[in-house]
Amino acid sequence: MNEKDAEKRIKKLRKEIARLRDEYHIKNNPNVTDDVYDSLTRELKELLKTYPEFADSNAGENRVAGKPLDKFVKVKHKVRMLSLNDVFSEEELFDWENRIKKLLGGGAKLDYFCEVKFDGLAVSLIYENGEFIKGATRGDGFVGEDITENLKTIKSIPLVLKSPFPKYVEVRGEALMSKRTLQKLNKINEKEGKTLFANTRNAAAGSLRQLDPKLASERDLDFYAYDIAEIRASQPKNFPGLLHPSDGTFPEKNSLAGLPVTHSNKHKLLKNLGFNVDKNDALCKNLNEVISFIKKFEKIRDDFPYGTDGVVISVDNLKLQEVLGVVGKAPRYMAAYKYPAEKATTIVKDVKINVGRTGVLTPLAIFEPTSVAGSTVSKATLHNMDQIERLDLKIGDTVVIEKAGDVIPKVVEVLKNMRSGKEKKVKMPDTCPVCDAKVEKKQSPEKKNSSRLLQPSAGTFRAENFSSPDSSVAYYCTNKKCPAKNERYLEHFVSVFEIYELGPKILRRFKDEGLITDAADIFALQKEDIATLERFGEKSAENIISEIENKKRIPLSKFLWALGILHVGEETARDLAIHFGTLENLISSTKSDVSEVDSIENIGPAVSKSLINFFQDKNNLNFIKKLEKNGVVVEKMEKKKAGKFTGLNFVLTGTLSTMSREIAKEKILALGGKVSSSVSKNTSYVVAGEESGSKLKNAEKLGVKVLTEQEFLNMLG
Ligand code: IVH
């Protein structure tokens, strides 16, 4: 990126960040998650590091977000309400420590106070002579809104402090809605057709920043205290501002003769005054202890009753806090460790086209590498052109990526506001990027049941097995001998056979050396063939051969999957194997009567057509023969031991209340029964859940017995 582009990007980022801040802090209605906001802010910070000439002390990133609302009386904070600087990794945490240690000089030894970072609404509470007199929001940090009446409805905000209390104290903390309360509230809102709150923060803020205290009281909010901004004991003259005794000693517990000298003292005092403070909070002797705290809390975070977004780490000693001071909007002596984001933003640098084993062309987005859920992501499949159109994704776009199920990164949104106008449209090529043959557009099969597509099995991800549920058009390379298809096919084949020794590089080498021309040749390899190759020794040759030998037996379901038949992925292969039991049965069925394939639950006409095409092709039958000749043994699908459903044919229809249809199907199969998708005179039972449609009518027409869910459950036993 050159300077000019950087300047433009910085401007765009500032504008979008400001817009998001506005949505978040003022309207309490963000359209994106905090992760996205954080990610953009981070990019801006990085850019400003490289191009400090564009830094601007008046820009949004240097100001505390939020603006007081007009509808409330404004309150000028006596002590500014600050924000926190974020750190996103252990490395950044150590950087922070290095910076502050340098500033403090003399090899200072620091204790750190660690506390949960609540995700609610920051508020400030003023108590005079032990009595709650005023409560305000943060606003822009200098001026907030007076929400005293609303705050009084929160039971965990004491109206009177426990004695002994100071003459004057300003307490800072977070007003919160528990996750359970939010769930309940959203359920009600849903029933009443009202908008749902996106998270506990918005719900808490929305409840407090409205004018009717009655409404606030219905919301069942909580308050946790985390700081004291100002405290005065009985002799105010001696204790101006945020104080601590100048000799740095802390007198006996519960005594107000002296005031806190450490952040942990403050927490203790807050607790003694009658506030909630989180019991996870802990004093740590060094950063390693801090990291243990972070890891420990991460484990229980999901079960924690309130929404949290990290851990706040403070230099415990207040004197040192004062020395370190505040820069911009945030204190130097505190850091907010943020847990790895599930979502992040990045820029699409390019969209490459991959050719898969079935010849399908798959677009792959190449990103500016970014960190999501703890690992670096630099590419993600876009599945197909439909997906690109749905997202309206262009090369150069800023996108939100998410790591679904912690494994596969995916693009979930394009941030159109971040466009510069230079973005380029993605186009499918007319010719194959690998062999230059013509590319053909084909309709993808209709899936009868798309849910399976959302669950690729772990470690077996391939773009073509994971097309989006409603994909409709796909582009294929028309060259049967396309080298990309061939190579991808070999890779697919060995991965299904679990021959891990044969990675893509070795396969390509074997091909180039003429050791293999197709996958069947793999099983005829001899140790000497490999050992004589340059860079392959006896030992590695032996390992490869012995692994191939061990993997020669394969269950029918996997074998069918390995064959790479168009539209037959792992799940479909399993359905076919369960239904037919042996390869011979399947092949002869495709020769005579296709309707048997059609009738299998989840399998549609596109699959049966593809099976016929595949098994009618002599080359494919010869390939299977060659595999068997070279020692591959296809194991029959273990027929389930005859169970009480043996010989019975079920059709499932409608929604079952106690289990999904997938589970019901598994249970029937386990007991020896079969499940078909359509009702015929061969059907023994139709299990009718709620909202059963045409299948139920057909059953009645054909006189097939219909079971209610309860009757079916009784049969299962
Ligand atoms: S300490 C200097 N402790 O996080 C202001 N803040 O991102 C920080 N927050 O405005 C005060 N839990 O609303 C502190 N245990 C905690 C916190 C916490 C949540 C919020 C607070 C602050 C924001 C900064």
Residues whose N, C-alpha, C, O or C-beta is under 5 A from the ligand:
A	BS01	IVH	L82 S83 L84 E115 V116 K117 F118 A122 E174 Y226 V312
